[in-house]
């Protein structure tokens, strides 16, 4: 009869590298920044604000897409 109650086992864990998925090029592209003219009228500033808002939304969508890909991998 063997007594195993005093036997001590040690578990060792090994880190496993998971290959990362390459991100699509369109998500890695620089965010576009609208040109800001030196002089502009009030109406031009309204148009510039709309362009800047669109650029910000595009960048936000790129970041969300990257986060989604990273969360799924």
MODELLER restraints for C-alpha pairs under 7 A, 6 or more apart:
rsr = mdl.restraints
at = mdl.atoms
rsr.add(forms.Gaussian(group=physical.xy_distance, feature=features.Distance(at['CA:27:A'], at['CA:62:A']), mean=5.32, stdev=0.5))
rsr.add(forms.Gaussian(group=physical.xy_distance, feature=features.Distance(at['CA:27:A'], at['CA:66:A']), mean=6.95, stdev=0.5))
rsr.add(forms.Gaussian(group=physical.xy_distance, feature=features.Distance(at['CA:31:A'], at['CA:55:A']), mean=6.92, stdev=0.5))
rsr.add(forms.Gaussian(group=physical.xy_distance, feature=features.Distance(at['CA:31:A'], at['CA:59:A']), mean=5.75, stdev=0.5))
rsr.add(forms.Gaussian(group=physical.xy_distance, feature=features.Distance(at['CA:32:A'], at['CA:55:A']), mean=6.11, stdev=0.5))
rsr.add(forms.Gaussian(group=physical.xy_distance, feature=features.Distance(at['CA:33:A'], at['CA:55:A']), mean=6.51, stdev=0.5))
rsr.add(forms.Gaussian(group=physical.xy_distance, feature=features.Distance(at['CA:34:A'], at['CA:51:A']), mean=6.45, stdev=0.5))
rsr.add(forms.Gaussian(group=physical.xy_distance, feature=features.Distance(at['CA:34:A'], at['CA:52:A']), mean=6.35, stdev=0.5))
